Amino acid sequence: MPRGKVVKIDKVMPFSPPGFENIYTSKMLIDVFNSGSENIQINHGVLKGGRVTPGGVHEGHDEVYIV
């Protein structure tokens, strides 16, 4: 059985879309590139209160948001 992967959120480099640097940050925690997971991606996003994201969809993937 493969060993698990521990992801420490504070060690993951955040990404912000251009123009949203102080509004929204996204951290990819689990995906095919960092853990070999082909069936699930887990992302940690933080949106500043009272603001909106730039929008967009990830075609071909179901998305679940926990607020």
PEKA-V934000 format. One line per field, one symbol per residue. ss: DSSP state (@ for helix, = for strand, . for the rest). phi: phi as a letter, one per 20 degrees, with the letter a starting at -180 (. if undefined). burial: # if it has 24 or more other C-alpha atoms within 12 Angstrom, else .. A space follows every 50 residues. Layout:
# PEKA-V934000
ss: ???
phi: ???
burial: ???
This chain:
# PEKA-V934000
ss: ........@@@...=........=======.@@@@......======... .................
phi: .fffceddgfeeffccfgndgddccccfecafedbmfedbcccddcdfgm dcefnocdgncfccddd
burial: .......................#######...........#.###.... .................
